[in-house]
Amino acid sequence: MSWIEQDGALVRTFKTPDFMTAYRLVSAVVEPAEALNHHPDLRFGWGYVEIRLTTHDAGGITEQDHQLAQRIDAAVRPFGL
């Protein structure tokens, strides 16, 4: 699954085999988010991670969200999800 536009945000949900993989995937998102000083909304639990990207100040999706989405994709690629 790739990123979708939903309610003014880019959203991607990853299915994971267990809680620790979900946690590690969330951890992998931290560095790219800090590098861009743009922070996603994250939800995770056993078997899933949901990432939502939006620029609250702009009231929706901006180029910065697309840039972070690309960096997140690269960061989670080693997980094979």
Summary of the structure (lengths in Angstrom):
residues: 81
radius of gyration: 11.9
end to end distance: 9.0
largest distance: 35.5
contacts: 227
relative contact order: 0.26
helix: 47%
strand: 28%
